[in-house]
Amino acid sequence: MNETEQLTITQTPTGYWSVRRGGTHITGAMTRSGAEAERELLSRLGSSRELRAARRPTRQRPERARGAYPRRMH
C-alpha cells in the first residue's frame, strides 16, 4: 500500500461512506461526518508514525551468546 496516496471519501450505492486510499477500502462510517473524522484520524496517525520513524535511531540486536538462555522443558 502506498502511503503517499491521498485518502478519499466516497459514498457506496447503499449509502455507506467509505474512506479509501487508491482502490483500497480502509474504513468507513454511516455518515459523511463520521467518515471525515475517520480520515482525519488516519491522517494524524500516519503523520505521527512517520515522525516516530524519523526520530528512531537504528538499533542493532545484540548477539546472543550460546547457552545464554536456559533450554525450555517440553
C-alpha positions as CSV (number, residue, x, y, z in Angstrom):
1,M,0.0,0.0,0.0
2,N,1.4,3.3,-1.0
3,E,1.3,5.7,2.0
4,T,1.6,8.8,-0.2
5,E,-1.8,8.4,-1.9
6,Q,-4.5,10.7,-0.7
7,L,-7.3,9.4,1.5
8,T,-10.6,9.9,-0.3
9,I,-14.2,9.6,0.8
10,T,-16.9,8.1,-1.4
11,Q,-20.4,7.0,-0.9
12,T,-21.4,3.5,-1.9
13,P,-24.8,2.7,-3.6
14,T,-26.1,1.6,-0.2
15,G,-25.4,5.0,1.4
16,Y,-22.4,3.9,3.4
17,W,-19.5,6.3,3.4
18,S,-16.1,4.7,2.6
19,V,-12.6,6.1,3.2
20,R,-10.3,4.8,0.5
21,R,-6.6,5.0,-0.4
22,G,-6.4,4.4,-4.1
23,G,-8.6,1.4,-4.8
24,T,-8.4,0.0,-1.2
25,H,-11.2,0.5,1.3
26,I,-9.6,1.5,4.6
27,T,-12.5,2.3,6.9
28,G,-16.0,3.9,6.7
29,A,-19.0,5.2,8.6
30,M,-22.7,5.6,8.3
31,T,-22.4,9.4,7.9
32,R,-20.2,11.7,5.9
33,S,-19.0,13.5,9.0
34,G,-18.1,10.2,10.6
35,A,-16.1,9.2,7.5
36,E,-14.3,12.6,7.6
37,A,-13.5,12.0,11.3
38,E,-12.0,8.6,10.4
39,R,-10.0,10.1,7.6
40,E,-8.6,12.8,9.9
41,L,-7.7,10.2,12.5
42,L,-5.9,8.1,9.9
43,S,-4.0,11.2,8.6
44,R,-2.9,12.1,12.1
45,L,-1.8,8.5,12.9
46,G,0.2,8.3,9.7
47,S,1.9,11.6,10.4
48,S,2.8,10.6,14.0
49,R,4.1,7.2,12.7
50,E,6.3,8.9,10.1
51,L,7.7,11.3,12.8
52,R,8.5,8.4,15.2
53,A,10.3,6.5,12.4
54,A,12.4,9.6,11.6
55,R,13.4,10.1,15.2
56,R,14.0,6.4,16.0
57,P,17.7,5.6,16.0
58,T,18.7,2.5,14.1
59,R,19.2,-0.3,16.6
60,Q,21.0,-3.5,16.1
61,R,20.1,-6.6,18.1
62,P,22.9,-7.7,20.4
63,E,24.3,-11.0,19.6
64,R,23.2,-13.7,22.0
65,A,25.9,-15.9,23.5
66,R,25.2,-19.7,23.1
67,G,23.7,-21.1,26.2
68,A,22.8,-17.6,27.5
69,Y,19.2,-18.7,28.0
70,P,18.1,-21.9,29.7
71,R,16.6,-24.6,27.5
72,R,12.8,-24.9,27.6
73,M,11.5,-28.1,29.0
74,H,8.7,-29.6,27.0
